[in-house]
Amino acid sequence: MSTSSNAGFPSSHATCMLPVKDLDRARRFYGEALGLEAIGSKPDGKFVYRCGGTEIALIPKPEGTQARHTALSFRVDDIAAAIEGLQQRGVAFADYDLPGLKTVGHVCVLGAEKAAWFEDTEGNILCLHEDLA
C-alpha cells in the first residue's frame, strides 16, 4: 500500500470513541480504576485519555449506545498480573461458560492469545489480552 496517496493515514494517530451516560462516573473509572493518563476535555464535550499511542475519547450520550461486543482491548504482557492489579482497584471481571468460550480464573485461551473481559461503568465491554506467541 502506498502511503503517498493516503496523506499519512497508515501512520496517523487513532482514537477509540466510547459513548458514556455519566461522564464524571466514567472519568473516575478510566482515570482511577484503569489508571489511564488524562489528556483533558475537548470543546465538543468529550474527555480524552492516552493509552500508549492511542487515545480513548469518552463521549457523553444521554441514552448511551453500549455495544454487546468488545469495544476496546488492552494488550498486556502478563494477564494474571493485570487482572490482579485491576481487581485491587475495584474492577470486576466476567466469567463465561459458553460453547467455544470458557473462562478459568477470568481467562480464556483463544488461539494465540489469552483474554479476560470486564465492563466499564457505562456497560461498554473491555478486554485484556496477552499474546502467547
Phi, psi and omega in degrees: 000128179280133179274344183295324181275353183259008178050042177083008183308311183302333181254010181287164181279142180249144176233130174268127182258121180240124177287142178222142177280318185239098185298319180297315179297316180295320179299320178297318181296307184290325181278315184268307183291315180271340178071030180283153180282120180284130172268315175133183181283148176248156182304333181275005176099349180281160176239133189243140175240155175254138176220098185063231180266013182242153173249148176241118182253123175270121185249117179297126177221108183308324181271351186063170175203044185302141177268155177262022174235171179294120182271334185204135179231135180254122176280130179233157179279329183222098186296322180298316179293321179294318178299312181301315180297318180289324177297324177295338178263009175094007179280130180258128180265148180273152172237141183232146172221077183239160174302121179083000180210097180231127178263146172232119185061037180076359187245138175239136175268121181238095180060247185262020178211160170256147180218151176216141186242150175208165179250149172279183183293344183258002179091003175290135180274124179243161186219148165252140174221143179238124177289139180266348184289000000 
